[in-house]
């Protein structure tokens, strides 16, 4: 007499639990950055007590475009916007290579991910910081210096 309703309730419960479990499956996502630019400062290595050291440097990327009426004839003024990126390298082997060989003015390619964080400055004010966590750096030849 109770067997059938109990089994139906049990099956509904099991079905509901499996639907919840399947909805908890993580979706694939992507946080990937590719930058090609020039180093703005020689790298520094910092280490917070109890944490791994990190190599930090800045990288400039430029965006250029022509403004004017007739872009087909390449007339008009060339405008440029420079964006500065803070690059942090945590990987032990890459961190040491970056510290040793990345120099101000070098042209490099960086792959990594974007990281948004907060910190408290010296005046006890909370600040936000955007950092590129590098997991690959490719050193490019600097053709302007090679010709000289």
C-alpha positions as CSV (number, residue, x, y, z in Angstrom):
1,X,0.0,0.0,0.0
2,X,2.8,2.5,0.9
3,X,5.4,0.8,-1.4
4,X,4.4,2.5,-4.6
5,X,4.2,6.1,-3.3
6,X,7.5,5.6,-1.4
7,X,9.2,4.4,-4.5
8,X,7.9,7.3,-6.6
9,X,9.1,9.8,-4.0
10,X,12.4,8.0,-3.8
11,X,12.8,8.1,-7.7
12,X,11.9,11.8,-7.7
13,X,14.4,12.6,-5.0
14,X,17.2,10.6,-6.8
15,X,16.3,12.4,-10.1
16,X,16.3,15.8,-8.4
17,X,19.7,15.1,-6.8
18,X,21.2,14.0,-10.1
19,X,19.9,17.2,-11.8
20,X,21.6,19.3,-9.0
21,X,24.8,17.3,-9.4
22,X,24.9,17.8,-13.1
23,X,24.3,21.5,-12.7
24,X,27.3,21.7,-10.5
25,X,29.6,20.5,-13.2
26,X,32.1,23.3,-13.9
27,X,31.9,25.1,-17.1
28,X,35.0,25.6,-19.2
29,X,36.2,29.1,-19.3
30,X,39.2,31.0,-20.6
31,X,41.4,33.7,-19.1
32,X,44.2,34.2,-21.7
33,X,46.2,37.3,-22.6
34,X,48.8,37.8,-25.4
35,X,50.8,41.0,-25.4
36,X,53.6,42.2,-27.7
37,X,55.4,45.3,-26.7
38,X,58.4,47.0,-25.1
39,X,59.5,46.8,-21.5
40,X,59.2,50.0,-19.6
41,X,61.5,49.4,-16.7
42,X,64.1,46.8,-15.6
43,X,62.4,44.0,-13.7
44,X,62.5,43.9,-9.9
45,X,62.2,40.8,-7.8
46,X,60.1,41.0,-4.7
47,X,59.4,38.5,-1.9
48,X,56.8,38.8,0.8
49,X,57.7,36.9,3.9
50,X,56.5,33.3,3.7
51,X,55.6,33.6,0.0
52,X,57.4,32.8,-3.2
53,X,59.4,35.6,-4.9
54,X,57.9,37.3,-8.0
55,X,59.5,39.2,-10.8
56,X,57.7,42.4,-11.8
57,X,58.1,44.7,-14.8
58,X,55.9,47.0,-17.0
59,X,55.2,46.4,-20.6
60,X,53.9,49.1,-23.1
61,X,51.6,48.2,-26.0
62,X,50.7,50.7,-28.7
63,X,47.6,51.1,-30.7
64,X,47.9,53.2,-33.8
65,X,45.2,54.5,-36.3
66,X,44.8,57.1,-39.0
67,X,42.2,59.8,-38.6
68,X,41.0,61.8,-41.5
69,X,38.5,61.8,-44.3
70,X,40.2,59.5,-46.8
71,X,41.7,56.4,-45.1
72,X,41.9,54.6,-48.5
73,X,44.7,57.1,-49.6
74,X,46.3,57.0,-46.1
75,X,45.8,60.7,-45.6
76,X,45.3,62.2,-42.2
77,X,47.1,62.3,-39.0
78,X,48.4,59.1,-37.2
79,X,47.2,58.8,-33.7
80,X,48.6,56.5,-31.1
81,X,47.6,55.3,-27.7
82,X,50.0,53.6,-25.3
83,X,48.7,51.2,-22.7
84,X,50.9,50.1,-19.8
85,X,50.6,46.6,-18.3
86,X,52.0,45.3,-15.0
87,X,53.6,41.9,-15.6
88,X,54.2,39.5,-12.7
89,X,56.2,36.2,-13.2
90,X,55.8,33.6,-10.4
91,X,57.0,30.4,-12.2
92,X,60.4,29.6,-10.7
93,X,62.4,29.0,-14.0
94,X,60.7,31.8,-15.9
95,X,60.8,34.2,-13.0
96,X,64.7,33.9,-12.8
97,X,65.1,34.2,-16.6
98,X,62.9,37.3,-16.8
99,X,64.8,38.9,-13.9
100,X,68.1,38.3,-15.6
101,X,67.4,39.0,-19.2
102,X,64.4,41.4,-19.5
103,X,65.7,44.9,-19.9
104,X,64.1,48.3,-20.3
105,X,63.3,48.9,-24.0
106,X,63.4,45.1,-24.9
107,X,60.7,43.9,-27.3
108,X,59.0,40.9,-25.9
109,X,55.9,38.7,-26.3
110,X,54.1,37.7,-23.1
111,X,51.4,35.1,-22.6
112,X,49.5,34.8,-19.4
113,X,46.2,35.5,-17.6
114,X,44.6,38.6,-16.2
115,X,44.4,38.9,-12.4
116,X,42.4,41.5,-10.5
117,X,43.4,42.1,-6.9
118,X,43.4,44.5,-4.0
119,X,46.1,45.8,-1.7
120,X,46.4,48.4,1.0
121,X,48.9,51.2,0.3
122,X,51.2,52.9,2.8
123,X,48.5,55.4,3.7
124,X,46.1,52.5,4.6
125,X,44.0,53.1,1.5
126,X,42.6,50.1,-0.3
127,X,43.6,50.1,-4.0
128,X,42.8,47.8,-6.9
129,X,45.4,46.4,-9.2
130,X,45.2,44.7,-12.5
131,X,48.2,42.3,-13.3
132,X,49.1,40.0,-16.1
133,X,50.4,36.7,-14.6
134,X,52.9,35.6,-17.2
135,X,53.4,31.9,-18.0
136,X,55.5,32.4,-21.1
137,X,57.9,35.1,-22.4
138,X,59.4,35.2,-25.8
139,X,62.4,37.5,-26.4
140,X,62.2,39.2,-29.8
141,X,65.2,40.6,-31.7
142,X,65.3,44.4,-31.7
143,X,65.8,45.3,-35.3
144,X,66.3,49.0,-34.6
145,X,69.3,48.3,-32.5
146,X,70.7,45.6,-34.8
147,X,70.9,48.1,-37.7
148,X,72.9,50.6,-35.7
